[in-house]
Amino acid sequence: MATTALMNTYGERKLTLVKGEAMHLWDDQGRRYLDALSGIAVCGLGHSHPKLTAAISEQAGTLLHISNLYNTEPGARLAELLCSLTEMENVFFSNSGAEANEAALKIARKYGNERGIATPTVITMNCSFHGRTMATLTATGNPKVKDGFYPLLDGFLHVDYNDIDAIKAIDNDQVVAILVEPVQGEGGVNVPSEDYLTQLRALCDERNWLLMLDEIQTGNGRTGELFAFQHTDILPDVLTTAKGLGNGLPIGACMARGPAANVLQPGNHGSTYGGNPLVCHGAYTVLTTLQEDKLIDNAKHIGNYLLQGFTQQLEGHEKVRNIRGKGLMMGIELTRPCPELVTAAADKGLLLNVTAGNTIRLLPPLITSETDADQMIDIVCQLINAL
């Protein structure tokens, strides 16, 4: 239902959704929708997954919150699992992706300060998105979302995405880290060259910088590996994730290894709710379900299926500039802005969104079948043809 009691930070929202099951959502009028957005890359298991529902119910009847003055079994178990799956050494749990990135930026700042650098500076990319807190907003490479919030923070440099030479050309002895998305989500589902992360790793090693990967959107199976960096043979120094980790539960994680793992010490950082037993037990269930049900493999398969299907239908289309994606992270860039397609798709029973003004973005759950994918292809192609 619509209400004026909420701040108008999201504009007009025409649908009121009341129920979800697997790939589908229902509104308050009883109409069913195929979900090709999954809460903006959050609900990888789909909606009302029985294993997650049972885990949440079990933990809610045992222990919800005790603060971080004490250990909990769910928190320790989740941290150990994440480290074993990523080769990271330790984890800080937060409530969101922006907070995970805040922790990463604090690691970078303190890492620089401990080395006597007066203005520790982080390189980020144009068209990036890292969050809406003051630090992550400054890190974000989109001037539009910064309007009205100046002055922002010092200590950031922006260069073009997928341009190694632009980074090599930087002559600044204050730089301490690079923060980058392996695939840019909000920026238009921009997929870099295959050796981009490898070159960034080599450059960071050469210059004693931290390589910090923002896998808020690309993590947790979304691209066909548990984390997108695992398509390569590199390891980051700092790795952040959220979204799909909790399948709707509010959890973020900032992981670190090597020198970065020991930067934050008692009193340097914290979170009242971060890593509480409920969300940690839920996230542990999400990760184990992704593996047990082979959903990461399915993301790779269905992602290729969608890419092939859209390419067959739309390649050379006068209204389509580019079709790109990695796993279940798909972008169809049109030749003009197309925000109206969000409503038009919903009218046809499909939930998607448009990012970067002219790119149809599909982020379906990792449980998507070929039948679901065929329905997405059919409706999206209808919408493009009708523009």
C-alpha positions as CSV (number, residue, x, y, z in Angstrom):
1,M,0.0,0.0,0.0
2,A,1.1,3.6,-0.7
3,T,1.7,5.9,2.2
4,T,3.1,9.4,2.8
5,A,4.6,8.3,6.1
6,L,7.7,7.1,4.3
7,M,10.4,9.5,3.1
8,N,10.2,9.9,-0.7
9,T,13.6,8.5,-1.4
10,Y,12.4,5.9,-3.9
11,G,9.9,7.9,-5.9
12,E,6.5,6.5,-6.9
13,R,6.2,2.8,-6.3
14,K,3.2,1.4,-8.2
15,L,3.3,-2.2,-7.0
16,T,2.6,-3.5,-3.5
17,L,4.0,-7.0,-3.3
18,V,2.7,-9.3,-0.6
19,K,3.9,-12.8,-1.3
20,G,6.8,-14.6,-2.9
21,E,7.5,-18.2,-3.8
22,A,10.5,-19.5,-5.8
23,M,10.6,-17.5,-9.0
24,H,7.4,-15.6,-8.5
25,L,5.9,-12.7,-6.6
26,W,2.3,-11.7,-6.1
27,D,0.9,-8.2,-5.6
28,D,-2.0,-7.1,-3.4
29,Q,-4.4,-7.5,-6.4
30,G,-3.5,-11.2,-6.7
31,R,-1.5,-10.7,-9.9
32,R,1.6,-12.9,-10.3
33,Y,5.0,-11.8,-11.7
34,L,8.1,-13.6,-12.8
35,D,11.0,-12.1,-10.9
36,A,14.0,-11.2,-13.1
37,L,15.4,-8.8,-10.5
38,S,15.5,-10.9,-7.3
39,G,15.5,-7.9,-5.0
40,I,18.4,-6.3,-7.0
41,A,20.7,-9.4,-7.0
42,V,19.7,-10.4,-3.4
43,C,17.3,-13.4,-3.5
44,G,19.5,-15.9,-5.3
45,L,17.5,-18.8,-3.7
46,G,14.3,-17.2,-4.8
47,H,11.5,-16.4,-2.4
48,S,10.4,-18.4,0.6
49,H,13.1,-21.1,0.1
50,P,12.2,-23.9,2.6
51,K,15.7,-24.4,3.8
52,L,16.2,-20.7,4.6
53,T,12.7,-20.4,6.1
54,A,13.5,-23.3,8.4
55,A,16.9,-21.9,9.4
56,I,15.5,-18.4,10.3
57,S,12.6,-20.0,12.3
58,E,15.1,-22.2,14.2
59,Q,17.5,-19.4,15.0
60,A,14.6,-17.0,16.0
61,G,13.5,-19.5,18.6
62,T,17.0,-19.8,20.0
63,L,19.0,-16.5,20.0
64,L,18.4,-13.3,18.0
65,H,21.0,-10.8,19.4
66,I,23.5,-10.5,22.2
67,S,25.9,-7.8,20.8
68,N,29.5,-8.3,19.8
69,L,30.7,-8.4,23.4
70,Y,30.3,-12.2,23.1
71,N,31.0,-15.0,20.6
72,T,28.2,-16.8,18.8
73,E,28.3,-20.2,17.1
74,P,26.5,-19.0,13.9
75,G,29.0,-16.0,13.5
76,A,32.1,-18.2,14.0
77,R,30.7,-20.9,11.7
78,L,29.9,-18.4,8.9
79,A,33.2,-16.6,9.2
80,E,35.1,-19.9,8.9
81,L,33.1,-21.0,5.9
82,L,33.6,-17.7,4.1
83,C,37.4,-17.8,4.7
84,S,37.6,-21.4,3.5
85,L,35.7,-20.6,0.3
86,T,37.6,-17.4,-0.6
87,E,41.1,-18.0,0.9
88,M,40.7,-14.8,3.0
89,E,41.9,-14.8,6.6
90,N,39.2,-13.0,8.5
91,V,35.9,-11.3,8.3
92,F,34.1,-8.3,9.7
93,F,30.3,-8.6,9.5
94,S,28.1,-5.6,8.9
95,N,24.4,-5.0,8.0
96,S,24.8,-4.0,4.3
97,G,27.0,-3.7,1.3
98,A,27.7,0.0,1.9
99,E,28.9,-0.8,5.4
100,A,31.1,-3.6,4.1
101,N,32.7,-1.1,1.8
102,E,33.0,1.5,4.6
103,A,35.1,-1.1,6.5
104,A,37.2,-1.7,3.4
105,L,37.9,2.0,3.1
106,K,38.8,2.3,6.7
107,I,41.2,-0.5,6.3
108,A,42.8,1.4,3.3
109,R,43.0,4.6,5.3
110,K,44.6,3.0,8.3
111,Y,46.9,0.9,6.2
112,G,48.2,4.2,4.6
113,N,48.4,6.1,7.9
114,E,50.5,3.3,9.5
115,R,52.9,3.7,6.6
116,G,53.2,7.5,7.2
117,I,51.1,8.5,4.2
118,A,49.5,11.9,5.0
119,T,46.4,11.6,2.7
120,P,45.8,7.9,2.0
121,T,44.1,7.9,-1.4
122,V,41.9,5.2,-3.0
123,I,41.5,4.8,-6.8
124,T,38.0,4.0,-7.9
125,M,36.3,3.8,-11.3
126,N,34.0,6.1,-13.3
127,C,30.5,4.6,-13.6
128,S,31.1,2.6,-10.4
129,F,28.7,2.3,-7.4
130,H,29.8,1.5,-3.9
131,G,27.0,2.7,-1.7
132,R,25.3,5.8,-0.3
133,T,27.1,6.6,2.9
134,M,29.4,9.6,2.7
135,A,32.6,7.6,2.1
136,T,31.0,5.1,-0.4
137,L,29.2,7.9,-2.1
138,T,32.5,9.7,-2.6
139,A,34.0,6.5,-3.9
140,T,31.2,6.0,-6.4
141,G,32.0,7.2,-9.9
142,N,28.6,8.7,-10.7
143,P,28.2,12.5,-10.3
144,K,24.4,12.3,-10.5
145,V,24.0,10.4,-7.1
146,K,26.4,12.9,-5.5
147,D,24.4,16.0,-6.3
148,G,23.3,17.8,-3.2
149,F,25.7,16.1,-0.8
150,Y,28.9,18.2,-1.2
151,P,31.4,18.6,0.3
152,L,32.4,15.0,0.0
153,L,35.6,13.4,1.4
154,D,39.1,13.8,0.3
155,G,41.3,10.9,-0.7
156,F,39.7,9.5,-3.9
157,L,40.8,9.4,-7.5
158,H,38.5,8.3,-10.3
159,V,39.6,6.7,-13.6
160,D,37.8,5.0,-16.5
161,Y,36.8,1.4,-15.9
162,N,38.7,-1.3,-17.8
163,D,41.6,1.1,-18.5
164,I,44.8,-0.1,-17.0
165,D,46.9,2.6,-18.7
166,A,44.9,5.3,-16.9
167,I,45.9,3.8,-13.6
168,K,49.5,3.3,-14.6
169,A,49.6,7.0,-15.6
170,I,48.7,8.1,-12.0
171,D,51.7,9.8,-10.4
172,N,50.6,10.1,-6.8
173,D,52.6,8.8,-3.9
174,Q,49.5,9.0,-1.6
175,V,47.7,6.1,-3.3
176,V,47.2,3.1,-1.0
177,A,44.5,1.0,-2.7
178,I,42.2,0.3,-5.7
179,L,38.5,-0.4,-5.1
180,V,36.8,-2.0,-8.1
181,E,33.8,-4.0,-9.0
182,P,34.7,-7.2,-11.1
183,V,31.6,-6.4,-13.1
184,Q,29.9,-3.0,-12.8
185,G,26.3,-3.4,-11.9
186,E,24.6,-0.1,-11.4
187,G,26.9,1.4,-14.1
188,G,25.3,-0.7,-16.8
189,V,26.4,-4.3,-16.3
190,N,29.9,-3.5,-17.7
191,V,32.1,-6.6,-18.1
192,P,35.8,-5.8,-18.3
193,S,38.4,-7.6,-20.4
194,E,39.4,-11.1,-19.1
195,D,42.8,-10.0,-17.9
196,Y,41.6,-6.8,-16.1
197,L,41.7,-8.1,-12.6
198,T,45.0,-9.9,-13.2
199,Q,46.6,-6.7,-14.4
200,L,45.2,-4.8,-11.4
201,R,46.6,-7.4,-9.1
202,A,50.1,-7.1,-10.7
203,L,50.0,-3.4,-10.5
204,C,49.0,-3.4,-6.8
205,D,51.8,-5.9,-6.1
206,E,54.3,-3.6,-7.9
207,R,53.2,-0.5,-6.1
208,N,52.4,-1.9,-2.6
209,W,48.7,-1.0,-3.0
210,L,45.8,-3.0,-1.6
211,L,43.5,-4.6,-4.2
212,M,40.0,-4.3,-2.8
213,L,37.1,-6.0,-4.7
214,D,33.5,-4.8,-4.3
215,E,31.6,-8.0,-4.8
216,I,28.4,-6.8,-3.3
217,Q,26.5,-7.5,-6.5
218,T,28.7,-10.0,-8.2
219,G,29.2,-12.3,-5.2
220,N,27.4,-15.4,-3.9
221,G,27.2,-17.3,-7.2
222,R,25.8,-14.4,-9.3
223,T,28.4,-14.6,-12.1
224,G,28.8,-18.4,-12.3
225,E,31.5,-18.6,-9.6
226,L,30.9,-18.1,-5.9
227,F,32.8,-14.8,-6.3
228,A,33.6,-13.2,-9.6
229,F,37.4,-13.0,-8.9
230,Q,37.4,-16.8,-8.9
231,H,37.0,-16.7,-12.7
232,T,40.7,-15.7,-12.5
233,D,43.7,-17.1,-10.5
234,I,44.2,-13.9,-8.4
235,L,43.3,-13.2,-4.8
236,P,42.3,-9.7,-3.5
237,D,43.6,-8.2,-0.3
238,V,40.1,-7.1,0.7
239,L,36.8,-8.6,-0.5
240,T,33.4,-7.2,0.3
241,T,30.0,-8.7,-0.3
242,A,26.4,-8.5,0.8
243,K,23.1,-8.8,-1.2
244,G,23.0,-12.5,-2.1
245,L,24.8,-13.5,1.0
246,G,21.6,-13.2,3.1
247,N,18.9,-13.8,0.5
248,G,17.1,-10.9,2.0
249,L,18.5,-10.9,5.5
250,P,20.5,-7.7,6.2
251,I,24.1,-8.8,6.2
252,G,27.4,-7.6,4.7
253,A,30.9,-8.9,5.0
254,C,34.3,-7.4,4.6
255,M,37.0,-10.0,4.3
256,A,40.8,-9.5,4.3
257,R,44.1,-11.4,4.0
258,G,47.8,-10.6,4.4
259,P,48.7,-7.2,5.8
260,A,45.1,-6.0,5.4
261,A,43.8,-8.7,7.7
262,N,45.6,-7.1,10.8
263,V,44.9,-3.4,10.2
264,L,41.7,-3.1,12.2
265,Q,42.2,-3.7,15.9
266,P,39.9,-3.5,19.0
267,G,38.3,-0.1,19.1
268,N,38.9,0.7,15.4
269,H,35.5,-0.4,14.0
270,G,32.3,-2.0,15.1
271,S,28.5,-2.6,14.5
272,T,25.8,-3.1,17.0
273,Y,23.8,-5.5,14.8
274,G,26.6,-6.7,12.6
275,G,27.0,-10.5,12.5
276,N,24.1,-11.2,14.8
277,P,23.1,-14.9,15.2
278,L,20.0,-14.8,13.0
279,V,21.6,-13.3,9.9
280,C,24.7,-15.4,10.3
281,H,22.8,-18.7,10.5
282,G,20.7,-17.6,7.5
283,A,23.7,-16.7,5.5
284,Y,25.4,-20.0,6.3
285,T,22.3,-21.7,5.1
286,V,22.4,-19.7,1.9
287,L,26.0,-20.6,1.1
288,T,25.6,-24.3,1.8
289,T,22.4,-24.4,-0.2
290,L,24.1,-22.8,-3.2
291,Q,26.7,-25.5,-3.1
292,E,24.4,-28.5,-2.3
293,D,21.8,-27.6,-5.0
294,K,24.5,-26.7,-7.5
295,L,23.0,-23.3,-8.1
296,I,26.3,-21.7,-9.0
297,D,26.6,-24.1,-11.9
298,N,23.0,-23.3,-12.8
299,A,23.8,-19.6,-12.8
300,K,26.6,-20.2,-15.3
301,H,24.4,-22.4,-17.5
302,I,21.3,-20.1,-17.5
303,G,23.5,-17.0,-17.9
304,N,24.9,-18.5,-21.1
305,Y,21.5,-19.6,-22.2
306,L,20.1,-16.1,-21.8
307,L,23.0,-14.5,-23.5
308,Q,22.7,-16.9,-26.5
309,G,18.9,-16.4,-26.6
310,F,19.1,-12.6,-26.5
311,T,21.9,-12.5,-29.1
312,Q,19.9,-14.7,-31.5
313,Q,16.9,-12.5,-31.1
314,L,18.4,-9.0,-30.9
315,E,21.8,-9.0,-32.6
316,G,21.8,-6.3,-35.2
317,H,18.6,-4.8,-33.9
318,E,18.4,-1.1,-34.7
319,K,17.4,-0.3,-31.1
320,V,20.0,-2.4,-29.4
321,R,23.6,-1.2,-28.9
322,N,25.1,-4.0,-26.9
323,I,24.2,-7.3,-25.2
324,R,26.5,-8.3,-22.3
325,G,26.6,-10.3,-19.2
326,K,28.3,-12.8,-16.9
327,G,26.3,-15.5,-15.3
328,L,23.0,-14.3,-14.1
329,M,24.0,-10.6,-14.5
330,M,22.7,-9.5,-17.8
331,G,22.6,-6.1,-19.5
332,I,20.9,-5.1,-22.8
333,E,22.0,-1.6,-23.7
334,L,19.6,0.3,-26.0
335,T,20.3,3.2,-28.2
336,R,18.1,5.6,-26.1
337,P,16.9,5.9,-22.6
338,C,14.2,3.4,-21.7
339,P,12.9,3.9,-18.1
340,E,9.3,3.2,-19.3
341,L,10.2,-0.4,-19.8
342,V,10.1,-1.1,-16.1
343,T,6.4,-0.5,-16.0
344,A,5.8,-2.0,-19.4
345,A,7.5,-5.2,-18.3
346,A,5.5,-5.4,-15.1
347,D,2.3,-5.0,-17.2
348,K,3.4,-8.2,-18.9
349,G,4.1,-10.0,-15.6
350,L,7.9,-9.5,-15.6
351,L,9.9,-7.6,-13.0
352,L,13.2,-6.1,-14.2
353,N,14.9,-2.7,-14.0
354,V,16.7,-0.2,-16.1
355,T,20.1,1.1,-15.0
356,A,22.5,3.7,-16.4
357,G,19.5,5.2,-18.2
358,N,19.4,2.9,-21.2
359,T,20.4,-0.6,-20.1
360,I,17.8,-3.3,-19.3
361,R,19.2,-5.2,-16.3
362,L,18.3,-8.8,-15.5
363,L,19.3,-10.3,-12.2
364,P,17.1,-13.3,-11.8
365,P,17.4,-15.8,-9.0
366,L,20.0,-18.6,-9.3
367,I,17.1,-21.1,-9.4
368,T,16.0,-19.9,-12.8
369,S,15.2,-22.6,-15.3
370,E,15.4,-22.6,-19.1
371,T,11.6,-22.3,-19.2
372,D,11.8,-19.1,-17.0
373,A,14.6,-17.8,-19.2
374,D,12.6,-18.4,-22.3
375,Q,9.8,-16.3,-20.8
376,M,12.2,-13.5,-20.0
377,I,13.6,-13.5,-23.5
378,D,10.2,-13.5,-25.1
379,I,8.8,-10.6,-23.0
380,V,12.0,-8.4,-23.2
381,C,12.2,-8.8,-27.0
382,Q,8.5,-7.9,-27.2
383,L,9.2,-4.7,-25.2
384,I,12.2,-3.7,-27.3
385,N,10.3,-4.3,-30.6
386,A,7.4,-2.2,-29.3
387,L,9.6,0.8,-28.4
